[in-house]
């Protein structure tokens, strides 16, 4: 609804910042931050395919770290 001009919303930076329909009206709420965990089943962790995907996911998150943390827009 906020994207349609019908009020305000608290959004994660990586959701709100790239959306041209919304405007950031305040700073980053540091208390709302949380860690990102990548969980892998212990029985599958040694498979090359699983490690490859885990590394790709970690790299993608790291590449967008500024956007996720609210320091830069995409």
Steps between C-alpha positions, in 0.01 A plus 500: 500500500787737573625452144161623382531817709262384771718540807833400647666166554813365662677297231829319480745717307548240226124506438427871524809668358478354146125577478462844341142524628616541862725758663713443807387749766733397779827332567582135535347348813802318637288321762313325218816346357568131526756246388454298184562128541552243227407162643619178338409149603803336661459189282514709181765756592788306343342465157669722241167609352373612838822687580489665158146627557581613854801695375292657222228604745758646740668690215166639378413623849846653546476674161175665614615570855471878464142472377406250771651720770337814359826675409434514123215470255508248217 
